[in-house]
Amino acid sequence: MQLTIPGPAGPLEALLDVPPASAPLRAAVVFGHPHPSYGGTMHTRAVYHGAKGLVRAGCAVLRFNFRGVGASAGAFDQGRGEVDDYRAALNEMHDRFPGVPLWAAGFSFGSWIALETGASDPRVSALIAVAPPVTREGYDFTQTLESTKPKFFVQGELDELCPLKDLRAFYARCHEPKELVVVDGASHLFDGQGREVGDALEDLLGDFS
C-alpha cells in the first residue's frame, strides 16, 4: 500500500506491507534504507526482501524514503533530519497500530538511524539491524550500546564496508538479549543474496515475542 506520511521537512513517500488478516499482528515495524547519497531508497533490494521477511514473520512493515529521496520532501541532512524522519515514521505506525509492539529496523545507514532512534524511544521494544556501519567515521552508536532492548543483527560474511570482525566486536559489547545471523559469502549490499536477508529476519523474529 502506497502512503504519504507527514514529515518534519514535508511529506514522506512510504510503502506499507501487512500480513494476511487471518493472522494476529505480531509487531509494527519501521524499516530505514541505506545512505541516500549512494543511491539508497526504500526499494533497495535488501530493504525490500528484509521487509518481506518480517511480513512473513507476522509483522506490518513500513518502508519510507528519507527526506530528498524519491518523492519525499526536503534534502539530505547528514543523519540529523533523517532521525526526525524516522521518528515521524514510528509515530505513523504507533498511531496506525495502537497496542501492537513497535520495532525499529534498518539497513546500513538506515540501521544506524533505526538502532539509535529505537534505543532511545520508549515505545520501541526491539532493534533490528542489517549491516550496521558500526566502525564508520561519523556514526555514533552510544544509545545502542547502552540499550537493554532485544537486538537482532544480520551481516554479510564478506561485507567490505562494515567488516564482519568489526561487527562481531561491536556485538560482543551489546547487552543481552541479542542474536546475530551471518549470510555466507554476502557483500555489504547482499548482491544477489537479498532474499537471504529476508529469510534471516524471518527466522530471527519468527519466534520472538
N, C-alpha and C positions, 0 to 999 in steps of 0.2 A: 504494500500500500504506500503510495507516494504522499508525503506530508510536507507542510511548511510549518516550522515551529518558530516562535518568537525568540530572537537572539538579541544580545546586548548591542550588537552593531547592525542589527536589521535581521530580516528573515533568514532562516537556515533551511536549506534543502535537506530532506530526510526520507528514509525508507523504513517502514515498519513491517516486520515479518512476525507472524504469530503461529503457534502450533494449532492442530485441529481442536475445534471447540469441545470435542468429546473428552479431551484430556484435561486434568486440572493444571492450571498455570503455576509453574514452579518458581519463576522469577521474571522480573522485568530488567532487561539488560541494555545498557548503552555501550556501543562499540565504536571507539575512535580510530581514525585512519592514519596512515603514515604521513611523513612530512610533506606539507603542501608544496614546498619549493622543489621537491624532487619527484613530483607527479603523483603524490598520494591523494587518493579520493576514497569515498565510501564504496566505490566499485572495484578497488584493488582486490585482486583475486583472493589473497589470504584473508582479507576482511570479509569478502562475500562468503567464502567457504567456512570461515570461523563462525559467522552469524548463522549460517545454515546448520552447522553442527549443534549450536546452542538451541536452535529451534527444535531440532530432533530430540534434544535433551529435555524439552518441555518448556522452553523459555520464549517470551516475547522479546524481540531484539530490535532496537532502533539503531540504524546506521545513519550518519548525517555528515554533510560536508562542512568542515570548519570554514570560518569567515574567508571570503575571497576565493573559495574553491567552487567550481560549478556555478550553480545559481544562488549560492549563499552570498549575502551582502557583506561588505567590508573588505579588509585587506589583512594579509598575514601580520601577526603581531608578536612574533618571536616566542610564542607559548603563553604569554600573559593573557591576551584576549582569548586564546583558544581554551584556556582553563575556564573562562567565563562562558564560552560557547558550550563546553562540556557540562557545566552546571545547569545551563538552560535546558540541555537535553535530559539531564537527570530530573529536572523539575517536570518536564513533559511526561516522562514515564511514571514518575511518582504520582502525578495527578491523574494520568490515564488509567493506571492500575493500582488504585488505593488498596492498601493492606497486603500487597504482594511484595515479597523480598526484592530489593533493588540491588543489582550487581553492576560493577564498573569493569569494562573490558576495553582492550585496545591492542593495536599492532604497531610496533616500533615507536615512532614519535607519539602516536596515539596511545600507546601503552604507558608511556611516561605521564601523559596528561591524565589517563584513567587511574593509574595507581595513586598518584599524588592527590588528585581531586577526590577519589573514592576513599582514600585513607583518612582524609580529614572531614568527610561528610558523614554525620552520624546515621543518616538514612541508609547508607550503603553497607551491606553485610558480607560481600565477597569481592575480591580483587582478582582480575584475570589479565595476564599479560602475555602477548606473543612477541618474541624477540625484543624485549625491552633494552634500550640503549644505556645500560647501567654504568658504563665507563666512558661514555662520550662527553666531551667537554660541554659545559653549559647545562647539563641535566642533573638536577638535584633530586635525590630520592630519599630525603630525610624522613618525610612523613611515612613513606612505605616501610622503611627500616624500623620505625618506632611502632608501627601498627601491629596489633594482635589479631586483626581480622584474617580469616582464611585467605590464602593466596595460592593461585594456580598459574603455572608458567609453562609455555610451550616454546621450545627453542630448536633451531636448526643445528644439526651436528657440525656443519661447515659454514656457519654464519661468519661472513668476512667483515662485517661492520661491528657486530656485537659478539665477539668470540665466546664459544661455549665455556671455556675455562673461566672467563670473567663472570659469566652468569652464574656458574657454579659457586664461585667465591662470594658473590652477592647473595645468592640463595642461602648459603651457609649462615649468613648474618641475619637473615629474616627470621622473625618469630614464627613459631608453630601456631596454628596448623598451616601446612604448606605442601604442595606437590609440584613435581616437575616432570614433564614428558619431553624427551629429545627425539626429534624426527631425523632418522638416519639419512645421511647424505644431503640434507637440505641446506640451501643457501639462506641469506638473510631474507630475501623476498620469496623463499619457498618456490622458486621457479619450477613449474611442472609438478609441484607437490602440494598445491593449495588444498586439495581435498584432504590431505593428511592432517592439516591444521584443524579442519572441521571434525575429522574423526577423533583427533586427540582431545579436543574440547568436549565432544560428546561423551567420550569415555571418562574424562576427568570429572565432569559436572553431572553426569547422568545419575549418579547415586548420592550426590551431595545434597544435604538439606540443612 
